[in-house]
Amino acid sequence: MAYRIFLVLSILALFLNNSFGQQNRAIPSEKPKLIVKIVVSQMRFDYINRYWDKFSEGGFKMLTNEGANCKNARYNYLLTQPYPGIATISTGTNPAVHGIISDKWYSRINGQEIHAVNDDKTSTVGGSFFSGKASAKNLVTSTFGDELLLNNPNSKVIGIAIDAGSAILLTGHNATGIYWFDQEKGNFVSSNYFTDNLPAWADTFNNKGFAKLYLEREWKALNPIQSYEEADTAKVKSVETKKRLSDKLKSLMGGIIGKPQPTNSFSKLTESPYGNLITKDMAIAAIVGEELGKDANTDLLCLTFSANRNIGQKYGPHSIEMEDTYLRLDKELAHFMEFLSLNIGKENVLVILTSDQGIASSPEYLEKSKIPGGYFDPKKAMILLGSYLNAIYGQGAWVTAYHEKQIYLNRKLIEDSNLKLADFQQKVADFMLEFSGVANSSTAHTLQTANFSNGILIKFQNSFNQRRSGDVIINLEPGWVERNGTISSGNSAYDYDTHVPLIWYGWKIKRKSILSPININDITPTLSTLLGITWPNGSMGTPIKEIIE
């Protein structure tokens, strides 16, 4: 009898202890132990609704249903590209201030093309010679990660992405570690700007050879091909487009989207869903290796799924490849969220999911519904512009470069010819309006001397940096994209490029749907306010009251 009483009391005590432990676990920490910034590159706002019925319960659906869903979040500048977007998320300000005006721009000082994070003065840590030549030197303001470490040196800040630009610009100048993928060696690497040696956990991860394993996998459709959006080509009028889709569908009948690639090049991994998979694997390795979220010091993990960007540009936003990529990413996201919950606890982790830009529908796709659109060819436009300027001002190399809708003029030649720069810029801007597909053009002189408060020109101004931007900037009509070798791209101020998801999940976040207008540069001020730390030194956003209240 005594033994039975002892057994009952023991079971009751065990039950009470477990219940008490679960209650303690459900109580959020005073500050989040780990903040996870997730950027799904080139993810339009409508993707979640478009693929909703095909998503699992633990990925995008869980974040949307259980988090604070900001349905009206947008970028507020003209040149919506990946790196300006990522820098805007991390700094809380627009390209005009943080300096990353585009993925690349022209330098008037040395006449060379400047890539956002390329740095020839750095050297690779852990990989091939050129893969690690990158730094944050072109980012002229601090980031949330920078300020977090300045506030508490015991915090840890980690950045991970397939490409160096995404990893660096989302994280900052000074981090515990920033890692990106070496397409030659198939390893994650860094540069001596950030570290002298890879940590042991990163070496261990690289030695497992995941890149080779994933590159040798077939990319098989998760669902029957007939269920994918682009499978119906009946409304396509273009014979060329019909043939392209017909040939592709014929090759897809076995469910194979991508075939295995030779292992002597890992570049194909960056444009397949397995690029996202290895990024997630590396993130989990970093959390375990760095013991993120294991003490009272708030840590930060900056994670970019940038393979989506390459897939979207190669195949278009409405393609079978794009749809399958999101269905696969949803499963990886569900696994990652489960890992965070089991190892750190949902109540201790604050997750922010957003995107660096949207993407335009391809003109071919718009053709199905008789919606206007087209391709603007910058090479042909610059040839005609050069001929026009030669006819007016005489023979000369009046245009020095064209980059990302920005025209750079030969200012020295203009000065030597005793011409007024502002008048010359205006002449070029007026001529560009003659091209089909060009909706607006503005001069550097106008953007420097005027102050716009609304309309399209405020977006021009928010993209304009006096030291780095071109003399003339153009904007295309809705539905028009540049002809640059890809099916489609971002880079406009229209809704399909500026409107992106923004979801807050975990820690003390209440389930809600937020409809008030939100600027993407509000993310960092909101995080800084939640933690009670200094805002990044160029931050111009406003804390989101529905999140902090």
Secondary structure, DSSP 8 states (H G I E B T S, - for coil): -HHHHHHHHHHHHHHHHHHHHHHHHHS--SS-SEEEEEEETT--TTHHHHTGGGS-TTTHHHHHHHSEEETTEE--SS---HHHHHHHHHHSS-HHHHS--SSEEE-TTTS-EEETTB-TT--EESS-TTTT-B-STT--S--HHHHHHHH-TTS-EEEE-SSHHHHHHHH-SS-SEEEEEETTTTEEEEETTT-SS--HHHHHHHHT-HHHHHHTS-EE-SS-GGGSGGG--TT---HHHHHHHHHHHHHHTTSEEE----TT--GGGGGSHHHHHHHHHHHHHHHHHHTTTSSSS-EEEEEEE-HHHHHHHHH-TTSHHHHHHHHHHHHHHHHHHHHHHHHT-GGGEEEEEE-S------HHHHHTTT---EEE-HHHHHHHHHHHHHHHH-SS--EEEEETTEEEE-HHHHHHTT--HHHHHHHHHHHHTTSTTEEEEEEHHHHHH----SSHHHHHHHH--TTTS-SEEEEE-TTEEE-SSSS----SSSHHHHB--EEEEETT---EEE-S-EEGGGHHHHHHHHHT----TT------HHHH-
